[in-house]
Amino acid sequence: MDTGVARDRLLALLRERSFSRRRVVLASGRESDFFIDCKQAVLLAEGHVLVGQLMYEALASFGPAAAVAGVELGGCSLVSAVAMHSFQVGCPVDALYVRKAPKDHGSKRLVEGSDHLPKGTKVIVLEDTATTGGSALKAVGMLRDAGFDVLGVLAVCDRLEGAAEAMRDAGLAFHALYTRRDFIPEGT
C-alpha cells in the first residue's frame, strides 16, 4: 500500500478507536486530559497490517537493525507486525519481547526471542505511546544488559511531553509516526 494512504488510514483508525478526551493517569504517573490507547487500533487486522508497514518503513531512519524489541504489553503487537511485514517484503527483522520483570518459572527470561541473536546485535525499541520515555528507557537498559546494541526508539505516537528529549539525553535516536498534534490541534 502507498505509504501516504497507509499513514492516513492508520491515523483515522487511531482517532476513531484509540483517542479519547478524558482524565486519565498515565504509566508515567502523570495525569492527563487525553488518552491514546494504540492497542485498540493496532490489534484490528487492518491496523496490524498498517502499523507493520509504517513502522518497518520508519526503521530506515535508524540504520540497519536485525531486530525490533517491544515492551510488554503495548510493544508486543508492534514488533510482531513489523517482523511479519519485513519477512513479506524479503528483508526479515526479528521480534523481541522485553518483559517488565523476568518470568518466575520456566526459562525465567527477561527478553523473549533472543536466543539465536549474538551479542552486539543492533535493535530498535518500538513503543506505542511515548510520554516521558521511562518505559522505553527501562527496556533499553535491559536490552543493553543482555548485550544488544540499541540504536533508538520508534513510537506510534509521541505525546510531546518529554520522551524525545529523554531519548536524546540518553544518546538515542527517537522518531514517532504521529504526535499529539495529529489528535489535538496546537493551542487546544
QUILIN-V377806 format. One record per residue. N is the residue number from 1. OMEGA is omega as a letter, one per 40 degrees, with the letter a starting at -180 (NA if undefined). NEAR is the number of other C-alpha atoms within 10 Angstrom. Layout:
BEGIN
n=N omega=OMEGA near=NEAR
n=N omega=OMEGA near=NEAR
END
This chain:
BEGIN
n=1 omega=i near=10
n=2 omega=a near=8
n=3 omega=a near=12
n=4 omega=i near=10
n=5 omega=i near=11
n=6 omega=a near=18
n=7 omega=i near=17
n=8 omega=a near=12
n=9 omega=i near=15
n=10 omega=i near=24
n=11 omega=i near=22
n=12 omega=i near=14
n=13 omega=i near=19
n=14 omega=i near=25
n=15 omega=a near=16
n=16 omega=a near=12
n=17 omega=a near=17
n=18 omega=a near=17
n=19 omega=i near=18
n=20 omega=i near=16
n=21 omega=i near=12
n=22 omega=i near=9
n=23 omega=a near=11
n=24 omega=i near=14
n=25 omega=a near=12
n=26 omega=i near=14
n=27 omega=i near=12
n=28 omega=a near=12
n=29 omega=i near=9
n=30 omega=i near=10
n=31 omega=a near=12
n=32 omega=i near=12
n=33 omega=i near=10
n=34 omega=a near=18
n=35 omega=i near=18
n=36 omega=i near=23
n=37 omega=a near=17
n=38 omega=a near=23
n=39 omega=a near=21
n=40 omega=i near=15
n=41 omega=a near=24
n=42 omega=a near=26
n=43 omega=i near=16
n=44 omega=i near=13
n=45 omega=i near=9
n=46 omega=i near=15
n=47 omega=i near=22
n=48 omega=i near=21
n=49 omega=a near=20
n=50 omega=a near=27
n=51 omega=i near=26
n=52 omega=i near=23
n=53 omega=a near=23
n=54 omega=i near=22
n=55 omega=i near=21
n=56 omega=i near=21
n=57 omega=a near=14
n=58 omega=i near=16
n=59 omega=a near=19
n=60 omega=a near=10
n=61 omega=a near=12
n=62 omega=a near=17
n=63 omega=a near=11
n=64 omega=i near=13
n=65 omega=i near=18
n=66 omega=a near=14
n=67 omega=i near=23
n=68 omega=a near=27
n=69 omega=i near=30
n=70 omega=i near=28
n=71 omega=i near=25
n=72 omega=e near=16
n=73 omega=a near=15
n=74 omega=a near=18
n=75 omega=a near=25
n=76 omega=i near=22
n=77 omega=i near=24
n=78 omega=a near=31
n=79 omega=i near=29
n=80 omega=i near=21
n=81 omega=i near=23
n=82 omega=i near=29
n=83 omega=a near=22
n=84 omega=i near=19
n=85 omega=a near=24
n=86 omega=i near=18
n=87 omega=a near=12
n=88 omega=i near=10
n=89 omega=i near=9
n=90 omega=i near=8
n=91 omega=a near=12
n=92 omega=i near=16
n=93 omega=a near=21
n=94 omega=i near=21
n=95 omega=i near=26
n=96 omega=i near=25
n=97 omega=i near=24
n=98 omega=i near=27
n=99 omega=i near=18
n=100 omega=i near=15
n=101 omega=i near=12
n=102 omega=i near=13
n=103 omega=i near=12
n=104 omega=i near=9
n=105 omega=i near=7
n=106 omega=a near=6
n=107 omega=a near=9
n=108 omega=a near=11
n=109 omega=i near=16
n=110 omega=i near=19
n=111 omega=i near=22
n=112 omega=i near=16
n=113 omega=a near=15
n=114 omega=a near=21
n=115 omega=a near=7
n=116 omega=a near=6
n=117 omega=a near=14
n=118 omega=i near=10
n=119 omega=i near=12
n=120 omega=i near=12
n=121 omega=i near=15
n=122 omega=a near=19
n=123 omega=i near=26
n=124 omega=i near=29
n=125 omega=i near=28
n=126 omega=a near=30
n=127 omega=i near=28
n=128 omega=i near=26
n=129 omega=a near=26
n=130 omega=i near=27
n=131 omega=i near=21
n=132 omega=a near=23
n=133 omega=a near=22
n=134 omega=a near=16
n=135 omega=a near=17
n=136 omega=i near=29
n=137 omega=i near=19
n=138 omega=i near=14
n=139 omega=i near=24
n=140 omega=i near=26
n=141 omega=i near=13
n=142 omega=i near=18
n=143 omega=i near=21
n=144 omega=i near=15
n=145 omega=i near=10
n=146 omega=i near=14
n=147 omega=a near=15
n=148 omega=i near=21
n=149 omega=a near=17
n=150 omega=a near=23
n=151 omega=a near=20
n=152 omega=a near=25
n=153 omega=i near=28
n=154 omega=a near=27
n=155 omega=i near=25
n=156 omega=a near=25
n=157 omega=i near=24
n=158 omega=i near=27
n=159 omega=a near=23
n=160 omega=a near=14
n=161 omega=i near=13
n=162 omega=a near=15
n=163 omega=a near=24
n=164 omega=i near=22
n=165 omega=i near=16
n=166 omega=i near=18
n=167 omega=i near=20
n=168 omega=i near=13
n=169 omega=i near=10
n=170 omega=i near=12
n=171 omega=a near=11
n=172 omega=i near=19
n=173 omega=i near=18
n=174 omega=i near=22
n=175 omega=i near=22
n=176 omega=i near=20
n=177 omega=a near=18
n=178 omega=i near=18
n=179 omega=i near=17
n=180 omega=a near=16
n=181 omega=i near=14
n=182 omega=a near=15
n=183 omega=a near=19
n=184 omega=i near=12
n=185 omega=i near=8
n=186 omega=i near=8
n=187 omega=i near=5
n=188 omega=NA near=5
END
